[in-house]
Amino acid sequence: MSQTDTDAVRAVVRERYATVAKGGEAPIGRGEPQEEKPEESAQGSCCAPTCCGGGASPSLKVGYTAEELAQVPDGADLGLGCGNPQAIASLTEGETVLDLGAGAGFDAFLAARAVGPQGRVIGVDMTAEMVAKARANAVKAGFDHVEFRLGEIEHLPVADASVDIIMSNCVINLSPDKQRVFDEAFRVLKPGGRLAISDVVARKALPEAIVKSVEALAGCVAGAAPIDDIKAMLTASGFGNVQINVDEESRTFIRDWLPGSGAENYVVSAIIQATKEA
């Protein structure tokens, strides 16, 4: 992919998610336009069809519990995940966590509760509107050991060997340079550090119509990489103990992202784990 194409992909993704952050329409296929209201609940700003109009948050469908949803500030849960990396992160008190593509801070705030006041959570997002929303949520809820930084996940504004665990939820598929993302992740992890990622992966080659669709790209479908490619990239970055476990049941909610496209026949949600050897 040329630099021009890479920049174009980032521009599309940034524009769509900036709109989400401001309370407008979600990435195509993941909800209907909604006007954000003062003191609106997290469910009121979600971006999947299942919760528009007052239904339950789509985060419940991808593995979060009602208890977890109740632990984050209103407006932090935008319903944009495809799984629950918290479930396999095994966070402990005092750890430093990095959230790639932190959005409005949903996973970062849950991680902050797990690592406690002696721990630290850093969220990175390339969309200024998302960073502003996350920072406002942190202030509103009194999270003083969480910070949000503006930056690209291919060029992390994070020091070498400074974090214990990296989490991400349905974001790396949006990157036009996934190898660089994994290289950066390896750089900033401490020896013995680990990845706990939920993302969309390709089970078989996507049709050309989906690959070339801007809507499918922003909707977390067209950018899905094959499982073997992800394993190869992680290994090339230096990671060991690479595990990718797919969730076949995720086809149910992926079907709603791009109705009628058949995307659920090609991509599936997966949990990706790896470690940086000590």
N, C-alpha and C positions, 0 to 999 in steps of 0.2 A: 504494500500500500504506500503510495507516494505521500509526501508531507502535506500536499494540498488536500488529498483525500482524507488523511488523518485529521487535519484541522476542520474539514467539513463535517466529519462525523462528530467531533467534539462540539462543534457549533450547534448541530441539530439536537444533540443530547442536552447540552446546557440550556438551550432555549426551552425545550419541552419541560425540563424539571424546574426551571425558574418559574414557569407558569404554574406548575403544581404547588410550589412553595408559596406563591402569592394567592393560592386558593382558587385557581382557575381550573381548566380542564386537565385531566391526567394524560399520560402517554396514551396514544391511540389504543383502544381495545381494553383499557384498564379502568374505565369508568366514564362518567358523564360530567360535564362542567358543573361546578358548584361555587356558589358565592360564600366566601368565608365570613363568618359573623363574629363579633367580639365575644370572647369567653366560650367560643364554640368547642364542643367536646372533640376528642380524638376521632370518634366515630363519624362526626359530622364532616371531617375533612378528608375522609379516606378516598381511595382512588380505584376501587374495584366495584364491579356491578353489585356484588352481594351486599354492600353496605350503603350504597347510595339510596337515599330515601328512608334512612332510619334503621336499616337492618344491622346485623352484627358485623363487627370489624372483620375484614378479610384476613387479618393476622391470625385469627382463631383457626382459619382453614389451613394455614401453613405451619401450624405447630406451636403457636404461643397459647398460653393459658389466660383465662380471664383475670387471674391474680396478677400476672405479669403486666397485662394491659393497664391494670389499676395502679401500677407502681410508677408510671411515667407521667410527665406533665401533659395536660390537654394540648392537643395539636402536635404532639411528637410522633404519634402513630399515623402515618400517611397511607398505610396499607400497601406498601410497594415491595414487600419482601416475597421470596419464593420458598422460604423455609425458616428455621429457627436455629441460627448458629450458637445461640446461648445454650442450647440443649447438649452440645458436645464440646463446649469451650472449657469446661471444668475450671472455671475461674476461682482463684483463692484470694484471700485478703492480702493486700499489699502489692498486688501485681500491677504492672503498667500495661494497659490495653490500647491498641490502635484499631479504629474502625474505619475501613476504607469505604468512601462514599456514604458518609454518615447521615446524609439527609437532614431531617429535622431533629435527629438525636435519639430516636427510639432505642436502638440497640446500645448506644453509648450510655444512656441513662440506666438501662437494666444492668449493664456491665459495672457501672459506678456503684450500684448497690451491692453487687457481688464482691468487689475488691475492697469496699469500705473506704473510710476517710484516709487511711494510710496508703491506699492505692491511687492510681491516676488513670484517667481515660482521655485519649486524644482522638477527636473525630476529624477526618479530612474530607472535604467535598469541593468540587470545582465550581459549584454554582453559588455565587455570592448571596443570592436570595435564600438558599437553603442554610448557609452558614449563619446568616443574620437571624433566621427563624430559630435555629438550634441554640444560638447564644441567648436569645430572648427566653427560650424555654428553660435554659439552665438557670438564668437569673430568677425567673418566676418560681422555680421549684427549689431554689437554694442549693444547687449542685456546684460546690466551689472546688471540687477536685476533677472537674470535667472541663476541657477546653476544645474549641472548634477552630480549625485552621483552614483557610482558603488555599486550595492547591489541587494539582492533578495527581491521580494515583500512580501515574507513570513517572512522576517527579516529586516524590514525597517531601514535604517540608518537615522532615523528622531526622534526628541525628542517627548516626551509625550505631548499631548494637544497643539500642535504648529501650526497646519494648519486649515484653514477655510473650505476648500473644497478639496476633492479628486476626480480626474478625471482619467479615464483609457479608452483605446480604443482597444478592441479585444486582450486583454492580459491575463486577469484572467482565461480564459478558458485553457490557456497553463499551469497553475499551477497545480502540483500534490497534493497540500494541500490548497484548496480554503478556508477552515474554518480558517486556520492560516492567510491567506491573509486578510479576513474580521476582524479577531481579531486584527491584526496589524493596519488596517485602523481605527478601533474604538479607539485604543490606541492613535494614533497620532493626531486625530481630536480634536479640541477644543469643549467644550460643545456648542451645537447648530450648530456644523459643519455638513456638508452634503456630500453625494456621488452623483456623476454624471458620470455614467459608460455606455459605449456602449460595448456590448459583444455578443457572440454567446451562445445561450441556446438550450437545447434539448426539442423538442416538444413530442417526443416519443423515446423509447429505440432504440439505434443505433445497427445496425447489427454487429455481432462479427467480420466480416471481416474489418469493419471500425474501431471498437474499438481497434483492435490489429495492425492497420496500423501506422507505424512510419510517413508515409507521411501525413496521415489524422490528426495525432497529431500535427505535425509542421504546418499543413495547417489550424489550428484553427477549426477543426471539431470534432475529436475523444475526445477531452477534454471537450466538452460542457456538462454542468450539467443540469439536469431537473429543470424547473422553480420552482417547489415546494421545491426542495432541496436548491436552492439558497435562497429562502425566509426563510427557516428554519435556514440556516447558518447565515444569516444576523440577524435574531431574536436572535439566540444563542449568537452572538457577542455583543448584546445589542442595536442594531439599532431599531428605530421605523419608522413609516410612510413609510414602504417598498412598493415600486411600481415597477412592472416589466411590461413594455409595449412592446409587440412584433411588429416587422415590417414584415408583411407577404410578402411584395414586395421584401424583401431582398433575397428571394429564387432565384430570377433572377440572382443576381451576385454570390450567393453561388454555384449555379450550375456550374459556371466556375472554381471554386477552385479545384474540383476533378471531372473533366468531366467523365460521365459514371458511377459514383459510386452511384448516387441517394441521395447524402448527403443532397440535398435541401429538401428532403422529411422528414428529421429527425431533422434538426437544422435550426434555424432562428436567425437573429439579433434582439437584444432587448435593450431598454434603461432601466437601473436599477437605481433607486433613493432610498435614505434612509437618515435618519438624526440621529445624536447623540443628544439625548435630553439634553437641558440645565439644 
